[in-house]
Amino acid sequence: MRFEHLVEVNDASDPGAPGLSREQLWFGLLCRAEDARAFLPGLDECRIIERAAGALVRDLHFGDVVVRDQVFFEELQWMRFE
């Protein structure tokens, strides 16, 4: 299964909306990668299993169900969850 999710940031059509800098957005993405509990309802634990340059392997604990996923990234450019 392939799923792509794009999020619009800093809507140019709404000049009153507060903007995010690239660094602020990147910090939020890193928070989601490092500890996804605040972003995924029902997630009890997010455990980093392995770290490498531009990648993380983590176990996501939803009660008795554990999902292992990988996060790939290029700093300040993109992030992909598989």
VEXPATI-982202 format. One record per residue (C-alpha): residue in one letter; x, z, y. Coordinates in Angstrom, 1 decimal. Each point is the difference from the previous one (the first is absolute). Layout:
VEXPATI-982202
selo: A px: X pz: Z py: Y
...
***
This chain:
VEXPATI-982202
selo: M px: 0.0 pz: 0.0 py: 0.0
selo: R px: 1.3 pz: -0.8 py: 3.5
selo: F px: -1.4 pz: 1.7 py: 3.0
selo: E px: 1.2 pz: -0.5 py: 3.6
selo: H px: -1.0 pz: 2.3 py: 2.8
selo: L px: 0.9 pz: -0.8 py: 3.6
selo: V px: -0.6 pz: 2.4 py: 2.8
selo: E px: -0.3 pz: -1.0 py: 3.6
selo: V px: 1.9 pz: 2.3 py: 2.4
selo: N px: -0.2 pz: 0.0 py: 3.8
selo: D px: -3.2 pz: -2.0 py: 0.5
selo: A px: 0.8 pz: -2.3 py: 3.0
selo: S px: -3.7 pz: -0.5 py: 0.7
selo: D px: -0.4 pz: 3.8 py: 0.8
selo: P px: 2.3 pz: 0.8 py: 2.9
selo: G px: -1.2 pz: 3.6 py: 0.0
selo: A px: 1.1 pz: 0.7 py: -3.5
selo: P px: 3.2 pz: 2.0 py: -0.4
selo: G px: 2.9 pz: -2.0 py: -1.4
selo: L px: 2.5 pz: 0.8 py: -2.7
selo: S px: 3.7 pz: -0.9 py: 0.2
selo: R px: 1.6 pz: -1.7 py: -3.0
selo: E px: 1.9 pz: 3.3 py: -0.7
selo: Q px: -3.2 pz: 2.1 py: 0.1
selo: L px: -1.7 pz: -2.4 py: -2.4
selo: W px: 3.0 pz: -0.1 py: -2.3
selo: F px: 0.1 pz: 3.9 py: 0.0
selo: G px: -3.6 pz: 0.0 py: -1.2
selo: L px: 0.7 pz: -2.5 py: -2.8
selo: L px: 3.0 pz: 2.2 py: -1.1
selo: C px: -2.3 pz: 3.1 py: 0.0
selo: R px: -2.4 pz: -1.9 py: -2.3
selo: A px: 2.8 pz: -1.1 py: -2.3
selo: E px: 1.6 pz: 3.4 py: -0.3
selo: D px: -3.1 pz: 2.1 py: -0.4
selo: A px: -3.3 pz: -1.9 py: -0.3
selo: R px: -2.3 pz: 3.1 py: -0.4
selo: A px: -1.3 pz: -0.3 py: 3.6
selo: F px: -0.8 pz: -3.7 py: -0.6
selo: L px: -1.5 pz: -0.1 py: -3.5
selo: P px: -3.1 pz: 2.1 py: -0.7
selo: G px: 0.3 pz: 1.9 py: -3.3
selo: L px: 3.8 pz: -0.2 py: -0.1
selo: D px: 1.4 pz: 3.4 py: -1.1
selo: E px: 3.7 pz: -0.7 py: 0.0
selo: C px: 2.4 pz: -2.8 py: 1.0
selo: R px: 3.3 pz: 0.4 py: -1.7
selo: I px: 3.0 pz: -2.3 py: 0.8
selo: I px: 1.7 pz: -0.9 py: -3.3
selo: E px: 2.7 pz: -2.4 py: 1.2
selo: R px: 1.5 pz: -1.1 py: 3.3
selo: A px: 2.0 pz: -3.1 py: 0.7
selo: A px: 0.8 pz: -2.1 py: 3.1
selo: G px: -3.4 pz: -1.5 py: 1.0
selo: A px: -2.0 pz: 1.5 py: -2.9
selo: L px: -1.7 pz: 3.1 py: -1.3
selo: V px: -1.5 pz: 0.7 py: -3.4
selo: R px: -2.6 pz: 2.7 py: 0.0
selo: D px: -2.6 pz: 1.7 py: -2.2
selo: L px: -3.4 pz: 0.5 py: 1.6
selo: H px: -2.0 pz: 2.9 py: -1.7
selo: F px: -3.8 pz: -0.3 py: 0.1
selo: G px: -0.9 pz: 3.0 py: -2.1
selo: D px: 1.1 pz: -0.8 py: -3.6
selo: V px: 0.5 pz: -3.7 py: 0.9
selo: V px: 3.5 pz: -1.0 py: 1.1
selo: V px: 0.7 pz: -3.4 py: 1.6
selo: R px: 3.6 pz: -1.2 py: 0.4
selo: D px: 0.4 pz: -2.4 py: 2.8
selo: Q px: 2.9 pz: -1.5 py: 2.0
selo: V px: 0.4 pz: -0.3 py: 3.7
selo: F px: 2.2 pz: -2.8 py: 1.3
selo: F px: 1.0 pz: -0.3 py: 3.7
selo: E px: 2.3 pz: -1.4 py: 2.6
selo: E px: 0.4 pz: 2.5 py: 2.8
selo: L px: -2.2 pz: -0.7 py: 3.1
selo: Q px: -1.1 pz: -3.3 py: -1.6
selo: W px: -2.4 pz: 0.4 py: -3.0
selo: M px: -1.1 pz: 2.2 py: -2.8
selo: R px: -1.5 pz: -1.0 py: -3.3
selo: F px: -1.7 pz: 2.4 py: -2.6
selo: E px: -0.1 pz: -1.3 py: -3.6
***
